[in-house]
Amino acid sequence: MQQPETLPIKNWSDDDKPREKLVQKGKSVLSDAELIAILIGSGSRNESAVQLSKRILAAANNNLNDLGKLSLSQLKAFKGIGEAKAVTIAAALEIGRRRRGEEGKIITKIQSSKSVFELLQPLLGELEHEEFWIVYLNNSNKVLHKAQLSKGSITGTLVDVRLVMKQALELGAVALILAHNHPSGALKPSTADKQITQKLKAVGETLDIKVLDHLIITQKEYFSFADEGVL
């Protein structure tokens, strides 16, 4: 329940303190648990919103990316979290994910494998399924276009080489960078990863379109075929 404004802050309920802290000191000083507490608004008779938020975060390895992967059912499994609170948490974390995606769009020129990772990690890093993407570049390594080519594991999805090259020619691209994610977190390329890389590289050479790299992207790391000398 909202406390009267005339009541000293030190006597406000624990649930209200994070809100006041944000107003007085700014959002950057709040902990992850305090921010989540503001979202859920209240805890229970035996647990403040901050304590409940800390418990939820602990179950997600104190990692907001891991928390963002929890389903509504998993969130509702925590005592004190009903559907409304679960939806609020999920929506806020999805906004955060999309914001990172918008930041990735700022990258217009590829200067290294890290540039590719920063461009695509917001789109691929947290997915629970595999997606294969192509980044099309001009002769100055500026990004002309980036597009999802397929969804699902490479072994279970037909990567349409003709479609890749058709789009490259339409865009006037002279180079490509391949990328896909590994939801398991494993960075080691599979046999299928290597085969599709070589296939696209060979077809590209006949059209004078270079495959510059192939990245395997996970939540926090990446593997670059070019950097590791396996391209």
C-alpha positions as CSV (number, residue, x, y, z in Angstrom):
1,M,0.0,0.0,0.0
2,Q,1.3,3.5,-0.9
3,Q,2.6,5.3,2.2
4,P,1.5,8.9,2.9
5,E,3.9,11.5,1.6
6,T,4.3,13.1,5.0
7,L,5.6,9.9,6.5
8,P,9.5,9.9,6.8
9,I,11.2,7.8,4.1
10,K,12.9,5.7,6.8
11,N,9.4,4.6,7.9
12,W,8.1,3.7,4.4
13,S,7.5,0.1,3.6
14,D,10.4,-1.8,2.0
15,D,8.3,-2.1,-1.2
16,D,8.2,1.7,-1.6
17,K,11.9,2.5,-0.9
18,P,13.2,1.5,-4.4
19,R,10.8,4.0,-6.0
20,E,11.9,6.8,-3.7
21,K,15.5,5.9,-4.3
22,L,15.1,6.1,-8.1
23,V,13.4,9.5,-7.8
24,Q,16.0,11.0,-5.5
25,K,19.2,9.4,-6.8
26,G,18.4,8.2,-10.3
27,K,17.9,4.8,-11.9
28,S,21.5,3.8,-12.3
29,V,22.1,3.5,-8.5
30,L,19.4,0.8,-8.1
31,S,20.3,-2.8,-8.0
32,D,18.7,-5.3,-10.4
33,A,16.5,-6.6,-7.5
34,E,15.3,-3.1,-6.7
35,L,14.4,-2.4,-10.3
36,I,12.4,-5.7,-10.5
37,A,10.8,-4.8,-7.1
38,I,9.5,-1.6,-8.7
39,L,8.0,-3.6,-11.5
40,I,6.2,-6.1,-9.3
41,G,5.1,-3.4,-6.9
42,S,4.6,-5.6,-3.8
43,G,5.7,-8.7,-2.1
44,S,3.8,-10.7,0.4
45,R,3.0,-10.6,4.2
46,N,6.3,-12.4,4.9
47,E,8.5,-11.1,2.1
48,S,9.1,-7.6,0.7
49,A,9.2,-7.0,-3.1
50,V,12.9,-6.6,-2.9
51,Q,13.4,-9.9,-1.1
52,L,11.1,-11.6,-3.6
53,S,13.1,-10.1,-6.4
54,K,16.4,-11.2,-5.0
55,R,15.0,-14.8,-4.7
56,I,13.9,-14.7,-8.3
57,L,17.2,-13.4,-9.5
58,A,19.1,-16.0,-7.5
59,A,17.2,-18.7,-9.3
60,A,18.3,-17.2,-12.6
61,N,22.0,-17.1,-11.6
62,N,21.6,-13.4,-10.8
63,N,21.7,-12.8,-14.5
64,L,19.1,-10.7,-16.3
65,N,19.7,-12.5,-19.6
66,D,18.9,-15.8,-17.9
67,L,15.9,-14.3,-16.2
68,G,14.6,-13.1,-19.6
69,K,14.5,-16.7,-20.8
70,L,12.1,-17.8,-18.1
71,S,8.5,-18.5,-19.3
72,L,5.4,-17.0,-17.7
73,S,4.8,-20.4,-16.1
74,Q,8.3,-20.5,-14.6
75,L,7.9,-17.0,-13.2
76,K,4.5,-17.8,-11.8
77,A,6.1,-20.8,-9.9
78,F,7.6,-18.3,-7.5
79,K,5.4,-17.7,-4.5
80,G,4.1,-14.1,-4.7
81,I,4.2,-13.9,-8.5
82,G,0.9,-14.1,-10.2
83,E,0.1,-13.7,-13.9
84,A,0.1,-9.9,-13.8
85,K,3.5,-9.7,-12.2
86,A,4.9,-12.4,-14.4
87,V,3.7,-10.5,-17.5
88,T,5.2,-7.3,-16.3
89,I,8.6,-8.8,-15.7
90,A,8.6,-10.6,-19.1
91,A,7.5,-7.4,-20.9
92,A,10.2,-5.3,-19.2
93,L,13.0,-7.7,-20.1
94,E,11.7,-8.0,-23.7
95,I,11.9,-4.2,-24.0
96,G,15.5,-4.4,-22.8
97,R,16.3,-7.1,-25.3
98,R,14.8,-5.0,-28.2
99,R,16.6,-1.9,-27.0
100,R,19.9,-3.8,-27.4
101,G,18.8,-4.7,-30.9
102,E,18.2,-1.0,-31.7
103,E,21.8,-0.3,-30.5
104,G,23.1,-3.0,-32.8
105,K,21.6,-1.2,-35.7
106,I,23.9,1.7,-35.1
107,I,26.8,-0.4,-36.4
108,T,27.1,0.4,-40.1
109,K,30.7,-0.7,-40.9
110,I,32.3,-4.1,-40.0
111,Q,35.8,-3.6,-38.7
112,S,36.4,-6.9,-37.0
113,S,34.6,-10.1,-35.9
114,K,33.7,-8.2,-32.7
115,S,31.7,-5.7,-34.8
116,V,29.7,-8.6,-36.2
117,F,29.1,-9.9,-32.7
118,E,27.9,-6.6,-31.4
119,L,25.6,-6.2,-34.5
120,L,24.0,-9.6,-34.2
121,Q,24.2,-10.7,-30.5
122,P,21.1,-8.6,-29.5
123,L,19.2,-10.5,-32.2
124,L,20.6,-14.0,-31.7
125,G,22.3,-14.3,-28.3
126,E,19.3,-15.1,-26.1
127,L,17.2,-17.2,-28.6
128,E,16.3,-20.8,-27.5
129,H,16.3,-21.9,-31.1
130,E,18.9,-21.7,-33.8
131,E,18.8,-19.0,-36.6
132,F,21.1,-18.5,-39.6
133,W,21.8,-14.9,-40.7
134,I,23.7,-13.3,-43.5
135,V,25.3,-9.8,-43.4
136,Y,25.8,-8.3,-46.8
137,L,28.7,-5.8,-47.3
138,N,29.9,-3.4,-49.9
139,N,33.6,-3.0,-50.9
140,S,34.2,-0.7,-47.9
141,N,32.8,-3.3,-45.5
142,K,29.7,-1.2,-44.8
143,V,26.6,-3.1,-44.0
144,L,24.1,-3.0,-46.8
145,H,21.6,-5.4,-45.3
146,K,21.3,-8.2,-42.7
147,A,18.7,-10.9,-43.0
148,Q,17.6,-14.1,-41.4
149,L,18.1,-17.0,-43.8
150,S,16.6,-19.8,-41.8
151,K,15.3,-20.9,-38.5
152,G,16.2,-24.2,-36.9
153,S,19.4,-26.2,-36.8
154,I,21.5,-26.2,-39.9
155,T,21.2,-30.0,-40.2
156,G,17.4,-29.6,-40.0
157,T,17.0,-26.6,-42.3
158,L,17.9,-26.2,-45.9
159,V,20.2,-23.2,-46.3
160,D,19.2,-21.9,-49.7
161,V,22.5,-20.9,-51.3
162,R,20.8,-19.5,-54.4
163,L,18.7,-17.2,-52.3
164,V,21.8,-15.9,-50.5
165,M,23.6,-15.1,-53.8
166,K,20.5,-13.7,-55.5
167,Q,20.0,-11.2,-52.7
168,A,23.7,-10.4,-52.7
169,L,23.6,-9.6,-56.4
170,E,20.4,-7.5,-56.0
171,L,22.1,-5.5,-53.2
172,G,25.4,-5.1,-55.1
173,A,27.2,-6.8,-52.2
174,V,30.8,-7.9,-52.8
175,A,31.2,-9.7,-49.4
176,L,29.2,-11.8,-47.0
177,I,29.5,-12.7,-43.3
178,L,27.6,-15.7,-42.1
179,A,26.4,-16.1,-38.6
180,H,24.2,-18.4,-36.5
181,N,23.7,-19.0,-32.8
182,H,24.2,-22.0,-30.6
183,P,21.5,-21.9,-27.8
184,S,23.5,-24.6,-26.0
185,G,26.3,-22.1,-25.4
186,A,28.8,-24.4,-27.2
187,L,31.3,-22.5,-29.4
188,K,32.8,-25.4,-31.3
189,P,31.6,-25.5,-35.0
190,S,29.9,-28.7,-36.1
191,T,30.6,-30.6,-39.3
192,A,27.4,-29.1,-40.8
193,D,28.6,-25.6,-39.8
194,K,31.9,-26.2,-41.7
195,Q,30.1,-27.7,-44.7
196,I,27.7,-24.8,-45.3
197,T,30.6,-22.4,-44.9
198,Q,32.6,-24.0,-47.6
199,K,29.6,-24.4,-49.8
200,L,28.7,-20.7,-49.7
201,K,32.4,-19.8,-50.0
202,A,32.8,-21.9,-53.2
203,V,29.6,-20.5,-54.8
204,G,30.6,-17.0,-53.9
205,E,33.9,-17.3,-55.5
206,T,32.3,-18.0,-58.9
207,L,30.4,-14.7,-58.6
208,D,33.3,-12.8,-57.1
209,I,31.5,-12.5,-53.8
210,K,33.7,-13.2,-50.8
211,V,32.7,-15.0,-47.6
212,L,34.7,-13.0,-45.1
213,D,33.7,-14.9,-41.9
214,H,31.2,-17.1,-40.2
215,L,30.4,-16.4,-36.5
216,I,28.9,-18.8,-34.0
217,I,27.2,-16.6,-31.5
218,T,26.2,-17.4,-27.9
219,Q,24.9,-15.2,-25.1
220,K,28.2,-13.7,-24.1
221,E,30.8,-15.1,-26.5
222,Y,31.5,-15.9,-30.2
223,F,33.6,-18.1,-32.4
224,S,35.0,-16.6,-35.6
225,F,36.0,-18.9,-38.4
226,A,38.3,-16.2,-39.8
227,D,40.0,-15.4,-36.5
228,E,40.6,-19.1,-35.8
229,G,41.9,-19.8,-39.3
230,V,39.3,-22.3,-40.3
231,L,37.6,-20.4,-43.1
